[in-house]
Amino acid sequence: MMRKNEPIVQIKNLSKKINNKTIIDDLSFELFPGEVYGFLGPNGAGKTTTIRMMVGLMEATKGQVFIKGQSIQKDFKNAIAEVGGIVENPEMYKFLSGYKNLVHYSRMVKGVSKERIDQVVQLVGLENRIHEKVKNYSLGMRQRLGLAQALLHSPSLLILDEPTNGLDPSGIHEIRNYLRKIAHEDGVSVLVSSHLLSEMEMMCDRIAIIQNGKLIDVQTVDDFVGRDLQVKGRFTVVPVDKAKTILETAYQDKKIEVKEDIIALDIEKEDVPAVVSLLVKNDIRIYSVQANAMTLEEKFLEVTGGNQIV
Ligand SMILES: Nc1ncnc2c1ncn2[C@@H]1O[C@H](COP(=O)(O)OP(=O)(O)OP(=O)(O)O)[C@@H](O)[C@H]1O
């Protein structure tokens, strides 16, 4: 049995140079069983390149990738046996049913039973449609079939590059739920890449931010957002100029923004009542108060210096 705190994936000082240009710069990170790990970064940051090196589709210039302790470079066969992935679009036979596609694929993989096929079909919620031809599937259903295929050999690690690309909101919602279920109930580690912040926030347990080939931050989503602590306080006030002066004096280290009659500042949630009473004491009329947790997007902009978000 694998101990809970033993990593499934260990990336050690991974680098990639192409034509003397450093594309991936000394990346190190770990993935643990049962977590959904998000690889977040703007277009061109190096997410796909890293994933391609992780699954042996591209050679690393330096560094190592271990899957369950086995090196992708030195012990490829054993290491890759632990990986399921949809890195490039999965090949499906459109004129066969979803089920026949899985049966066909299972013949190429060692030790996949009929029961396992039924199990993965159920896991991705395709049991009612699995005997229909793939050509009649929606994009979301095809994605789920791809997921079923990737899960057939019971991998310890599932890698999905931009898994929700092209899906509508309900498709995104479904995939997100399946991935969380696979990770949290079956203990699979899931690595997903995306440039969509809001999506990562809902899907992942931990997020690594990559920019220009470098890992600039890794945090749990809760810590990242500081869900319970940091809020964006928005106060609709009259007169707004006077309120601004008062708050600027009281909160000199905070960024204070004004838009029409709304004044906004990033503060601790616990400070909101103090701001309200300070304004009231100074005869400022307050028409509304909002204190929303900072979104990952706001946080991400803060961390990356606010550029290059798609
Ligand atoms: N074979 C290659 N030759 C030269 N440059 C490459 C090659 N592959 C990738 N790059 C460059 O490496 C950088 C990282 O690309 P990569 O596709 O890994 O980024 P990404 O984070 O996956 O972006 P996206 O969200 O657009 O998929 C880019 O600047 C890209 O142009």
The ligand as an SDF file (V2000), in Angstrom:
LIG
                    3D

 31 33  0  0  0  0  0  0  0  0999 V2000
    9.0960   22.5230  -30.6200 N   0  0  0  0  0  0  0  0  0  0  0  0
    9.2130   23.7850  -30.2460 C   0  0  0  0  0  0  0  0  0  0  0  0
   10.1250   24.6050  -30.8320 N   0  0  0  0  0  0  0  0  0  0  0  0
   10.2780   25.8820  -30.4270 C   0  0  0  0  0  0  0  0  0  0  0  0
    9.5600   26.4510  -29.4630 N   0  0  0  0  0  0  0  0  0  0  0  0
    8.6350   25.7100  -28.8470 C   0  0  0  0  0  0  0  0  0  0  0  0
    8.4130   24.3440  -29.1960 C   0  0  0  0  0  0  0  0  0  0  0  0
    7.4220   23.8490  -28.3930 N   0  0  0  0  0  0  0  0  0  0  0  0
    7.0500   24.8770  -27.6040 C   0  0  0  0  0  0  0  0  0  0  0  0
    7.7680   25.9900  -27.8760 N   0  0  0  0  0  0  0  0  0  0  0  0
    7.6480   27.2930  -27.1900 C   0  0  0  0  0  0  0  0  0  0  0  0
    7.6680   27.0350  -25.7860 O   0  0  0  0  0  0  0  0  0  0  0  0
    6.8060   27.9080  -25.0770 C   0  0  0  0  0  0  0  0  0  0  0  0
    5.8840   27.1180  -24.2110 C   0  0  0  0  0  0  0  0  0  0  0  0
    4.9170   26.4420  -25.0050 O   0  0  0  0  0  0  0  0  0  0  0  0
    3.7910   25.5030  -24.4130 P   0  0  0  0  0  0  0  0  0  0  0  0
    2.9870   24.9950  -25.5560 O   0  0  0  0  0  0  0  0  0  0  0  0
    4.4000   24.5240  -23.5020 O   0  0  0  0  0  0  0  0  0  0  0  0
    2.9360   26.5380  -23.5660 O   0  0  0  0  0  0  0  0  0  0  0  0
    1.5390   26.3380  -22.8700 P   0  0  0  0  0  0  0  0  0  0  0  0
    1.6960   26.8920  -21.5080 O   0  0  0  0  0  0  0  0  0  0  0  0
    1.0920   24.9340  -22.9990 O   0  0  0  0  0  0  0  0  0  0  0  0
    0.6150   27.2920  -23.6820 O   0  0  0  0  0  0  0  0  0  0  0  0
   -0.8700   27.0840  -24.2620 P   0  0  0  0  0  0  0  0  0  0  0  0
   -1.7940   27.4570  -23.1620 O   0  0  0  0  0  0  0  0  0  0  0  0
   -0.8890   28.0660  -25.3790 O   0  0  0  0  0  0  0  0  0  0  0  0
   -0.9830   25.6650  -24.7180 O   0  0  0  0  0  0  0  0  0  0  0  0
    6.1250   28.7560  -26.1330 C   0  0  0  0  0  0  0  0  0  0  0  0
    6.7670   30.0020  -26.1860 O   0  0  0  0  0  0  0  0  0  0  0  0
    6.3270   27.9700  -27.4090 C   0  0  0  0  0  0  0  0  0  0  0  0
    6.3660   28.8380  -28.5080 O   0  0  0  0  0  0  0  0  0  0  0  0
  1  2  1  0
  2  3  1  0
  2  7  2  0
  3  4  2  0
  4  5  1  0
  5  6  2  0
  6  7  1  0
  6 10  1  0
  7  8  1  0
  8  9  2  0
  9 10  1  0
 10 11  1  0
 11 12  1  0
 11 30  1  0
 12 13  1  0
 13 14  1  0
 13 28  1  0
 14 15  1  0
 15 16  1  0
 16 17  2  0
 16 18  1  0
 16 19  1  0
 19 20  1  0
 20 21  2  0
 20 22  1  0
 20 23  1  0
 23 24  1  0
 24 25  2  0
 24 26  1  0
 24 27  1  0
 28 29  1  0
 28 30  1  0
 30 31  1  0
M  END
$$$$
